[in-house]
């Protein structure tokens, strides 16, 4: 039985939190859904208050979901896409609109859907699309370097 989409979303958030914690980053989850899924931070030795908090938006899918919305970046410039969550999770990390548009490529970035509506989605991306995603896979440094 396939997991409910809300469970997929929460599982993706927990996986991203776990990946950050494995790398020595503290993670908090807001209790309300206000557009930021996780808050990443580090504590200086002897401190109980973080000097820098980095918001992270997470989007998860059971399979491959080449899907971007500009609105996802209104409260955080950090986006983590989790693909193939139920089998072999893959993480794609973006820290700017520029990197998202690199993944979209010149054609998709110039499309009416992206330029005017701020949305681009392909349900069955081809090899070229998947190739453009590779430079963004497991780039946890893009979040960690902001701390």
N, C-alpha and C positions, 0 to 999 in steps of 0.2 A: 504494500500500500504506500503510495507516495505521500510525503509530508505536506501538510497545509502550507500555503504560501507565507502566512505569518510566522510559522515555525521555521521555515527556510530563512526568512529575514533575521529572526532572533539568533538562529544557529550561526549564521554568517557573522553577526556582530560578535558573538562569543568566540568564534574562531579567530577573528581579527584581533580581539582583545588578547587571546592566548598567544598569538604570534608576537604581538608587541611585548607582552610580559616575558616571553622567552628571551627577548632581547634587552631585558632590564628596564623596561618602561612601565610605569604605573598607569593604570587605566581606570577611569570612572565612567559609569553609564548614567546619563540623566534619567530621572524617573518619568519625565514627560517627553512626548515625541514632538520636539520643537524644531526638527530639521537637522539636529546634530545627534549622531548615534553614540559616539564615544568621545571622551576627553582624555588625551594622552599627556602625561607629564612625568617629570623626574623630580625627586627631592634631593636637595643638597644634603650632605652629611650633617646631622644635628638639626635639620630644619623640618618643620611639619607643614610648611606652606610652599607650594611650588612657585618658582620664579617665572615659569612659562607654562601655559596650557595650550595644547594644540587640538582643535576640534577635528573630528574625523567623521565623514559620512560613509556609510557602508551600504552597498547594494548587492544582493545575493541572488543566485539562480541555481536551479538543479542541474542545468546544462549550460551551454554557451549562450550568453545574452549580450550581444553587441548592442548596447542600449545606453544612450547618454541624454541627459536633460540638463540644460544650463541652470535650471532652478535648483538642482542639487547642490550647486556651488554658491548659493546666495549667503549661507551662514558658515560655510567652511570651504576653503580652497583645497582641502584634502579629501580625495575620494578613493575608496578601495572597492573594487569589483571582485566578488567571489564567484567563480564559475565552477560548475561540476561539484557542487557542495555535497551531494549525497554519495559521490563515488570517490574521486580523487581531487580534492579542492585545489583550485588555482587562484592566486591572488595577484591582482593588477593594481598598482598604486600610482595615483596621479596627484600632483601637488600644485597644478595650475591649469588654467584653461588652455594654455599653449600646449601642454603635454596631451591633453584630451584631443585637441585638434590635430596633433601629430598622429595619434592613433586613428582618428577619423580619416586622415589623408586629405589631400587637396580637393578631390572631387566631392567628398561628403561634407567637408567644412564649408564649401561654397554652395551647398544645396539649399534650396528654398526652405526645406524642413528645418535645417539647422540655423540658417541665417535669420529667418523671419519668425519661426516658431520655437527655436531653442531646443529642438528635440531631434534625435536621430536614432533609429532602431533598425536592425537587420536581424531577422529570425534565424537565418541560415547563412552566416558569413562565410565567404570563400577564403581560399588560401592567402590571398593578398591581405585581406583584412586581419586574419589571424597573425600573419607575419608582422604587421604593424603593431600588434599588441605585445609581441615578445619583449621589446625593450622596457616595457613597464611591469613585467612579471617579477614578483618578489622584490620590488624596489623599496623595501622597508626603510632604507636610508633616507628616502625623501620625507618621511615623517620624523624619523629620529634626529636628523640634522637640524630640525626646527626647534628642538628642545634645548 
